[in-house]
């Protein structure tokens, strides 16, 4: 049963759940919540934003081929902490974008660190950990993504009514720095 899998492998399931939840930071649904603020501030069209987004996403997916395999060369805790540091940097960088070039780089960083490496790390770690019931374990951790897709748009849209979008990204950096290194260390060390 799923409950037995969670109970007997609680730490690795929590690790995967948290990483898939925070992979939301690099997902299209999350970045898209800031689309109008960014376009207005940078004075770009929907088409320009879409082109930038497509280029950055393609580049991040190609880079993931190289960076993703590094999980095989490092201890999981070290690799995971590097991914968390990268996600933190990406969110902070994104809060300071001021032009098309930096927007492209910022989206590249978010897509690679969040959507790419956070999700990859969660799936790879859990898949390695389980010989049996691998599919059940993976389905447990991917509830983190579903929860992110459910909660984060509501929280962000509401927060944007009284918090400047750049400040939201900076607040996200603080949340990532406070939670992810501790959770990573406690669950997979």
SEKOL-708688 format. One record per residue: residue number from 1; residue in three letters; x, y, z of N, C-alpha, C, CB in turn. Coordinates in steps of 0.05 Angstrom, whole numbers. Glycine has a CB too. Layout:
<sites>
(site NUM; ALA; (X; Y; Z); (X; Y; Z); (X; Y; Z); (X; Y; Z))
...
</sites>
This chain:
<sites>
(site 1; UNK; (17; -24; 0); (0; 0; 0); (17; 25; 0); (-19; 0; 24))
(site 2; UNK; (6; 46; -10); (20; 72; -12); (28; 81; 16); (3; 93; -26))
(site 3; UNK; (10; 79; 36); (15; 88; 63); (39; 73; 75); (-9; 83; 81))
(site 4; UNK; (42; 48; 69); (64; 32; 79); (90; 41; 66); (60; 2; 73))
(site 5; UNK; (89; 48; 41); (113; 58; 27); (122; 84; 39); (108; 61; -3))
(site 6; UNK; (103; 102; 44); (110; 128; 56); (120; 124; 84); (85; 147; 56))
(site 7; UNK; (107; 108; 99); (115; 104; 127); (143; 92; 129); (95; 86; 141))
(site 8; UNK; (149; 72; 113); (175; 59; 115); (198; 73; 101); (173; 31; 105))
(site 9; UNK; (191; 92; 84); (212; 107; 69); (206; 137; 71); (212; 98; 39))
(site 10; UNK; (198; 146; 94); (188; 173; 98); (208; 195; 88); (181; 178; 127))
(site 11; UNK; (233; 192; 96); (253; 213; 90); (256; 217; 60); (280; 206; 102))
(site 12; UNK; (260; 196; 45); (265; 199; 16); (239; 208; 2); (275; 173; 4))
(site 13; UNK; (216; 200; 12); (191; 210; 0); (187; 240; 5); (167; 194; 11))
(site 14; UNK; (193; 248; 30); (192; 277; 36); (211; 293; 19); (198; 282; 66))
(site 15; UNK; (236; 282; 16); (255; 295; -1); (244; 299; -30); (282; 279; -2))
(site 16; UNK; (235; 278; -41); (224; 279; -69); (200; 297; -71); (217; 251; -78))
(site 17; UNK; (182; 296; -51); (158; 313; -51); (166; 342; -50); (141; 306; -27))
(site 18; UNK; (184; 350; -33); (193; 378; -30); (207; 387; -55); (212; 381; -6))
(site 19; UNK; (224; 370; -67); (238; 378; -91); (218; 381; -115); (259; 358; -98))
(site 20; UNK; (199; 364; -117); (180; 367; -139); (162; 392; -134); (162; 342; -142))
(site 21; UNK; (155; 397; -109); (140; 421; -103); (155; 446; -111); (133; 423; -73))
(site 22; UNK; (181; 448; -103); (197; 471; -110); (206; 472; -139); (221; 472; -91))
(site 23; UNK; (203; 450; -153); (209; 451; -182); (189; 470; -196); (208; 423; -194))
(site 24; UNK; (167; 475; -182); (147; 494; -193); (158; 521; -200); (124; 497; -172))
(site 25; UNK; (179; 529; -185); (191; 555; -190); (201; 558; -219); (215; 559; -171))
(site 26; UNK; (208; 536; -231); (218; 537; -259); (197; 528; -279); (242; 521; -262))
(site 27; UNK; (173; 522; -270); (153; 512; -288); (139; 535; -303); (132; 495; -273))
(site 28; UNK; (128; 529; -326); (114; 549; -342); (91; 562; -328); (104; 537; -368))
(site 29; UNK; (76; 547; -313); (53; 558; -299); (61; 579; -279); (36; 536; -285))
(site 30; UNK; (84; 575; -267); (94; 594; -246); (105; 619; -258); (114; 580; -228))
(site 31; UNK; (123; 616; -277); (136; 639; -290); (114; 655; -304); (158; 630; -310))
(site 32; UNK; (95; 642; -316); (73; 656; -330); (57; 674; -312); (55; 636; -343))
(site 33; UNK; (57; 669; -286); (42; 686; -268); (54; 715; -267); (43; 674; -240))
(site 34; UNK; (79; 717; -276); (92; 743; -276); (94; 755; -304); (120; 740; -264))
(site 35; UNK; (83; 742; -323); (85; 750; -351); (77; 779; -356); (67; 732; -368))
(site 36; UNK; (54; 787; -347); (45; 814; -353); (62; 835; -339); (15; 818; -344))
(site 37; UNK; (71; 830; -314); (88; 848; -300); (115; 852; -315); (93; 839; -272))
(site 38; UNK; (126; 830; -324); (151; 831; -338); (148; 845; -365); (162; 802; -343))
(site 39; UNK; (128; 837; -380); (124; 850; -407); (120; 880; -404); (100; 837; -421))
(site 40; UNK; (104; 888; -384); (99; 916; -380); (124; 931; -372); (77; 920; -359))
(site 41; UNK; (139; 920; -354); (163; 933; -345); (186; 934; -366); (174; 919; -320))
(site 42; UNK; (188; 913; -381); (209; 912; -402); (199; 922; -429); (220; 884; -404))
(site 43; UNK; (173; 928; -430); (161; 939; -455); (166; 920; -479); (173; 966; -462))
(site 44; UNK; (158; 895; -474); (160; 874; -495); (132; 863; -501); (180; 852; -488))
(site 45; UNK; (128; 851; -524); (102; 840; -532); (100; 811; -523); (99; 842; -563))
(site 46; UNK; (76; 800; -526); (71; 772; -521); (90; 755; -538); (42; 764; -526))
(site 47; UNK; (92; 762; -564); (108; 747; -582); (138; 747; -574); (105; 758; -611))
(site 48; UNK; (147; 771; -566); (175; 773; -557); (180; 756; -532); (183; 802; -552))
(site 49; UNK; (162; 758; -513); (164; 742; -489); (164; 712; -496); (142; 749; -469))
(site 50; UNK; (146; 704; -513); (144; 676; -521); (169; 666; -535); (120; 672; -539))
(site 51; UNK; (180; 683; -552); (205; 675; -566); (228; 672; -546); (212; 696; -587))
(site 52; UNK; (230; 691; -528); (251; 690; -507); (248; 665; -491); (250; 715; -489))
(site 53; UNK; (223; 659; -483); (217; 636; -466); (224; 610; -481); (187; 636; -459))
(site 54; UNK; (217; 609; -506); (223; 585; -522); (253; 580; -525); (210; 587; -549))
(site 55; UNK; (268; 601; -531); (297; 599; -533); (309; 590; -507); (309; 626; -543))
(site 56; UNK; (301; 603; -485); (313; 596; -459); (306; 568; -451); (302; 616; -438))
(site 57; UNK; (282; 559; -457); (273; 532; -450); (289; 511; -466); (243; 528; -455))
(site 58; UNK; (292; 516; -492); (307; 498; -509); (336; 495; -499); (307; 507; -538))
(site 59; UNK; (348; 518; -493); (376; 518; -483); (378; 504; -457); (386; 547; -481))
(site 60; UNK; (359; 508; -439); (360; 494; -413); (356; 464; -416); (338; 505; -394))
(site 61; UNK; (340; 455; -435); (336; 427; -438); (361; 414; -450); (312; 421; -457))
(site 62; UNK; (375; 428; -467); (400; 417; -478); (422; 416; -456); (410; 434; -501))
(site 63; UNK; (422; 437; -439); (442; 437; -417); (436; 416; -396); (441; 465; -403))
(site 64; UNK; (410; 409; -392); (402; 389; -373); (414; 362; -381); (372; 387; -372))
(site 65; UNK; (418; 357; -406); (430; 332; -415); (458; 328; -403); (432; 330; -446))
(site 66; UNK; (472; 350; -401); (499; 350; -390); (499; 351; -360); (516; 373; -401))
(site 67; UNK; (484; 370; -348); (484; 373; -319); (469; 351; -305); (471; 400; -312))
(site 68; UNK; (449; 340; -317); (433; 319; -305); (449; 294; -299); (410; 312; -322))
(site 69; UNK; (468; 287; -316); (483; 263; -312); (504; 266; -290); (497; 255; -337))
(site 70; UNK; (509; 290; -281); (528; 295; -259); (518; 283; -233); (533; 325; -256))
(site 71; UNK; (492; 277; -231); (481; 265; -207); (494; 237; -202); (450; 261; -209))
(site 72; UNK; (505; 225; -223); (518; 200; -221); (547; 202; -210); (519; 186; -248))
(site 73; UNK; (558; 227; -210); (585; 231; -202); (588; 242; -174); (598; 250; -221))
(site 74; UNK; (567; 251; -162); (568; 264; -136); (550; 249; -116); (560; 293; -137))
(site 75; UNK; (556; 253; -90); (537; 243; -70); (511; 258; -73); (548; 247; -41))
(site 76; UNK; (489; 244; -68); (463; 256; -72); (459; 282; -55); (441; 237; -65))
(site 77; UNK; (469; 282; -31); (466; 306; -14); (481; 329; -26); (475; 300; 15))
(site 78; UNK; (505; 324; -36); (521; 346; -48); (508; 356; -74); (549; 336; -54))
(site 79; UNK; (500; 338; -91); (487; 346; -116); (461; 362; -110); (480; 321; -133))
(site 80; UNK; (446; 352; -91); (420; 365; -84); (425; 393; -73); (405; 349; -63))
(site 81; UNK; (445; 396; -57); (451; 423; -46); (461; 442; -68); (472; 421; -24))
(site 82; UNK; (476; 432; -87); (484; 448; -110); (460; 457; -126); (504; 433; -128))
(site 83; UNK; (441; 439; -130); (416; 446; -144); (400; 467; -129); (399; 420; -149))
(site 84; UNK; (399; 465; -103); (385; 485; -86); (399; 512; -89); (384; 476; -57))
(site 85; UNK; (425; 512; -88); (440; 537; -90); (435; 549; -118); (471; 532; -87))
(site 86; UNK; (434; 533; -138); (429; 543; -165); (401; 554; -167); (433; 520; -186))
(site 87; UNK; (381; 540; -156); (353; 550; -156); (352; 577; -141); (334; 530; -143))
(site 88; UNK; (365; 579; -119); (366; 604; -103); (378; 627; -120); (382; 601; -77))
(site 89; UNK; (400; 621; -132); (413; 641; -150); (395; 649; -173); (440; 630; -161))
(site 90; UNK; (382; 629; -185); (364; 635; -208); (341; 653; -200); (353; 608; -219))
(site 91; UNK; (329; 648; -177); (307; 664; -168); (316; 693; -161); (293; 652; -143))
(site 92; UNK; (339; 695; -149); (350; 721; -142); (357; 736; -168); (375; 719; -124))
(site 93; UNK; (370; 723; -186); (377; 735; -212); (352; 745; -226); (392; 715; -230))
(site 94; UNK; (331; 728; -226); (306; 736; -239); (294; 761; -228); (287; 713; -238))
(site 95; UNK; (298; 765; -202); (286; 789; -189); (300; 815; -199); (288; 787; -159))
(site 96; UNK; (323; 813; -211); (338; 836; -220); (339; 840; -251); (366; 835; -210))
(site 97; UNK; (323; 824; -266); (324; 826; -295); (316; 855; -303); (306; 806; -308))
(site 98; UNK; (331; 865; -323); (325; 893; -332); (326; 896; -362); (345; 912; -319))
(site 99; UNK; (326; 875; -377); (326; 876; -406); (322; 849; -418); (353; 888; -415))
(site 100; UNK; (322; 848; -444); (316; 823; -458); (337; 802; -454); (313; 829; -488))
(site 101; UNK; (362; 810; -454); (384; 791; -450); (383; 778; -423); (411; 804; -455))
(site 102; UNK; (379; 795; -402); (378; 785; -375); (352; 769; -371); (380; 807; -355))
(site 103; UNK; (331; 776; -384); (306; 760; -383); (311; 732; -394); (283; 774; -398))
(site 104; UNK; (325; 731; -417); (331; 705; -429); (348; 688; -410); (345; 709; -456))
(site 105; UNK; (368; 700; -399); (386; 686; -380); (370; 677; -355); (410; 703; -372))
(site 106; UNK; (354; 695; -345); (338; 689; -321); (319; 666; -326); (323; 714; -313))
(site 107; UNK; (305; 666; -348); (287; 644; -354); (303; 618; -358); (270; 650; -379))
(site 108; UNK; (325; 620; -372); (343; 597; -375); (351; 585; -348); (369; 604; -391))
(site 109; UNK; (359; 602; -329); (367; 593; -303); (343; 580; -288); (378; 616; -286))
(site 110; UNK; (320; 593; -289); (297; 582; -275); (288; 555; -287); (274; 602; -276))
(site 111; UNK; (287; 554; -313); (278; 529; -326); (298; 506; -320); (275; 533; -357))
(site 112; UNK; (324; 513; -321); (344; 492; -316); (344; 483; -287); (372; 502; -324))
(site 113; UNK; (344; 502; -269); (347; 495; -241); (320; 485; -229); (355; 519; -225))
(site 114; UNK; (298; 497; -236); (273; 489; -224); (260; 466; -239); (254; 512; -224))
(site 115; UNK; (250; 472; -262); (236; 452; -278); (254; 428; -285); (224; 464; -304))
(site 116; UNK; (279; 434; -290); (298; 413; -299); (310; 398; -276); (319; 425; -315))
(site 117; UNK; (329; 411; -262); (345; 397; -242); (330; 389; -216); (368; 414; -235))
(site 118; UNK; (312; 406; -207); (297; 398; -182); (281; 373; -188); (279; 422; -173))
(site 119; UNK; (266; 373; -210); (250; 350; -217); (267; 325; -223); (232; 357; -241))
(site 120; UNK; (289; 329; -237); (307; 307; -244); (319; 295; -219); (329; 317; -263))
(site 121; UNK; (327; 312; -200); (340; 302; -175); (320; 286; -159); (350; 326; -159))
(site 122; UNK; (295; 296; -157); (275; 282; -142); (269; 254; -154); (249; 298; -141))
(site 123; UNK; (265; 254; -180); (258; 229; -193); (281; 209; -193); (250; 234; -222))
(site 124; UNK; (305; 218; -198); (328; 200; -198); (334; 189; -171); (353; 215; -209))
(site 125; UNK; (332; 206; -150); (338; 197; -123); (318; 176; -114); (337; 220; -103))
(site 126; UNK; (292; 181; -119); (272; 162; -111); (273; 136; -128); (244; 175; -113))
(site 127; UNK; (278; 139; -153); (280; 115; -171); (303; 97; -162); (283; 123; -200))
(site 128; UNK; (325; 109; -154); (348; 94; -145); (343; 80; -119); (373; 112; -142))
(site 129; UNK; (328; 93; -102); (323; 83; -75); (305; 58; -74); (311; 105; -58))
(site 130; UNK; (287; 56; -94); (267; 35; -94); (273; 15; -116); (239; 47; -97))
(site 131; UNK; (274; -11; -108); (276; -32; -127); (247; -42; -133); (293; -55; -117))
(site 132; UNK; (232; -44; -113); (203; -52; -116); (186; -27; -109); (196; -76; -98))
(site 133; UNK; (163; -26; -120); (144; -4; -115); (155; 23; -124); (138; -3; -85))
(site 134; UNK; (173; 23; -143); (185; 48; -154); (163; 66; -165); (205; 41; -176))
(site 135; UNK; (144; 55; -180); (123; 71; -191); (105; 84; -170); (106; 54; -210))
(site 136; UNK; (100; 69; -149); (83; 79; -127); (98; 102; -113); (76; 57; -107))
(site 137; UNK; (124; 98; -108); (140; 119; -95); (141; 144; -111); (168; 108; -89))
(site 138; UNK; (145; 141; -137); (146; 164; -155); (120; 179; -156); (155; 156; -183))
(site 139; UNK; (98; 163; -155); (72; 176; -155); (67; 192; -129); (49; 155; -159))
(site 140; UNK; (79; 183; -107); (77; 198; -82); (91; 224; -84); (88; 181; -59))
(site 141; UNK; (116; 224; -94); (131; 249; -94); (120; 269; -114); (160; 244; -101))
(site 142; UNK; (108; 260; -136); (97; 278; -156); (72; 292; -147); (92; 264; -182))
(site 143; UNK; (61; 284; -125); (39; 299; -113); (50; 327; -105); (27; 284; -88))
(site 144; UNK; (76; 329; -100); (88; 355; -94); (84; 375; -117); (117; 352; -88))
(site 145; UNK; (87; 366; -141); (83; 383; -164); (54; 391; -166); (92; 369; -190))
(site 146; UNK; (36; 372; -162); (7; 378; -164); (-1; 398; -142); (-9; 352; -161))
(site 147; UNK; (10; 395; -119); (5; 414; -97); (15; 442; -105); (17; 405; -71))
(site 148; UNK; (39; 443; -117); (50; 469; -126); (32; 482; -147); (77; 465; -137))
(site 149; UNK; (22; 466; -166); (5; 476; -186); (-22; 486; -175); (0; 455; -208))
(site 150; UNK; (-30; 474; -153); (-55; 482; -140); (-52; 507; -123); (-66; 458; -124))
(site 151; UNK; (-32; 506; -105); (-29; 528; -85); (-15; 553; -96); (-14; 517; -62))
(site 152; UNK; (6; 549; -110); (23; 572; -117); (9; 594; -134); (47; 563; -131))
(site 153; UNK; (-6; 587; -154); (-20; 608; -169); (-38; 625; -152); (-36; 596; -192))
(site 154; UNK; (-52; 612; -133); (-70; 627; -115); (-54; 646; -98); (-87; 608; -98))
(site 155; UNK; (-32; 636; -86); (-15; 652; -69); (-2; 675; -84); (6; 634; -55))
(site 156; UNK; (9; 669; -107); (23; 689; -122); (4; 711; -133); (38; 677; -146))
(site 157; UNK; (-18; 703; -145); (-37; 722; -155); (-47; 741; -133); (-61; 708; -169))
(site 158; UNK; (-53; 729; -110); (-62; 745; -88); (-40; 764; -78); (-71; 727; -64))
(site 159; UNK; (-16; 753; -76); (7; 769; -66); (14; 792; -85); (32; 751; -62))
(site 160; UNK; (10; 787; -111); (16; 808; -131); (-2; 832; -128); (14; 797; -159))
(site 161; UNK; (-24; 830; -114); (-42; 853; -110); (-30; 873; -90); (-69; 843; -100))
(site 162; UNK; (-11; 865; -74); (1; 884; -55); (31; 882; -52); (-12; 880; -29))
(site 163; UNK; (44; 864; -67); (73; 862; -66); (84; 864; -94); (82; 834; -53))
(site 164; UNK; (105; 880; -98); (118; 884; -123); (129; 857; -132); (141; 905; -122))
(site 165; UNK; (127; 850; -158); (135; 824; -168); (164; 817; -162); (129; 822; -197))
(site 166; UNK; (182; 837; -164); (210; 831; -158); (214; 823; -128); (228; 856; -165))
(site 167; UNK; (199; 837; -111); (200; 831; -82); (190; 803; -76); (185; 851; -66))
(site 168; UNK; (170; 794; -92); (160; 766; -89); (182; 746; -95); (136; 761; -107))
(site 169; UNK; (197; 751; -116); (219; 733; -123); (241; 734; -101); (232; 741; -150))
(site 170; UNK; (246; 757; -90); (266; 759; -69); (256; 745; -43); (272; 788; -62))
(site 171; UNK; (230; 746; -38); (219; 731; -16); (220; 701; -20); (190; 739; -12))
(site 172; UNK; (217; 693; -45); (220; 665; -52); (248; 655; -47); (212; 661; -81))
(site 173; UNK; (268; 672; -52); (296; 666; -47); (299; 660; -17); (315; 689; -55))
(site 174; UNK; (288; 676; 0); (290; 672; 29); (277; 646; 37); (276; 696; 44))
(site 175; UNK; (254; 640; 26); (240; 615; 32); (257; 591; 24); (212; 614; 19))
(site 176; UNK; (268; 593; -1); (285; 571; -10); (309; 567; 8); (294; 576; -40))
(site 177; UNK; (322; 589; 15); (346; 588; 32); (340; 577; 60); (359; 615; 34))
(site 178; UNK; (316; 584; 70); (309; 574; 97); (301; 545; 98); (287; 591; 108))
(site 179; UNK; (287; 536; 77); (275; 509; 78); (292; 487; 64); (249; 510; 66))
(site 180; UNK; (300; 493; 40); (310; 471; 24); (337; 459; 34); (314; 480; -4))
(site 181; UNK; (357; 475; 42); (381; 462; 52); (376; 444; 76); (402; 483; 58))
(site 182; UNK; (359; 454; 94); (354; 438; 119); (339; 412; 112); (337; 455; 139))
(site 183; UNK; (318; 415; 95); (303; 391; 88); (320; 371; 72); (279; 399; 70))
(site 184; UNK; (337; 382; 54); (355; 365; 39); (374; 350; 58); (372; 381; 19))
(site 185; UNK; (386; 364; 76); (405; 351; 94); (392; 331; 112); (419; 373; 112))
(site 186; UNK; (369; 338; 124); (356; 320; 142); (344; 295; 129); (334; 335; 157))
(site 187; UNK; (336; 297; 104); (323; 275; 92); (341; 255; 77); (302; 285; 73))
(site 188; UNK; (364; 265; 68); (381; 246; 52); (409; 243; 63); (383; 255; 24))
(site 189; UNK; (415; 256; 85); (442; 253; 97); (444; 227; 111); (448; 276; 116))
</sites>
